[in-house]
Amino acid sequence: LHLHTSLYDADGNNIFNVGGSEKGSDSLLYAVGGLLELMPASLSFLAPNVNAFRRLRPNNNVPMSPSWGYENRSVAVRVPDSDAKNQRIEYRLGGADSNPYLALAVMLTGIIHGMQHSVAPSEPIENLSVEAFGLPTDLLQALRVTEASEALKNYLGQEFIPVYCAQKRSEVDAFNDAISAREYEWYL
């Protein structure tokens, strides 16, 4: 579930590419910084079930860390090569099992947060990004990070985040209560 976004002002100018710089504007960089900063807290929306974390493994062609780069398909946030009118961000962490509305909401939250707080990103990654760091490794850990995020609560709602996390925890409990076919095969 890769999401692409550009932002335009009232006159139709792409604010991610003011002045025609191929590297983008400060707004683009701040948007990337916000996405990276909120990525660990957003992961429970982008990998919303136990099975989704099976995808987040090395050698699986999926981003493994809060990383970004220009025209780099191995990072979580990619800035594709494009002309000034079409300068955009590609948010590459979400899986096909994500709710697209919630994935879009956390992406826009990261962008707004970064732009409002002038969050500067790390240096862009130019090489293949294969290191796993900085992200929760299972859904329960992701839910703890989500629930602790004041930024997500402020943007998405003080009431919404605890309810979402409680629902997801109940889904994890139901998953853990079921005995899989593999367990029958191995242990019974």
Buried (B, 14 or more C-beta within 10 A) or exposed (E): BEBBBBBEEEEEEBBBBBEEEEEBBBBBBBBBBBBBBBBBBBBBBBBBBBEBBEEBEEEEEBBBBBBBBBEBBBBBBBBBEBEBEEBBBBBBBBBEEBEEEBBBBBBBBBBBBBBEEEBBBEEBBEEEBEEEEEBBEEBBBBBBBBBEBEBBBEBBEEEBBEEBBEEBBEBBEEEEEEEEEEEEEEEE
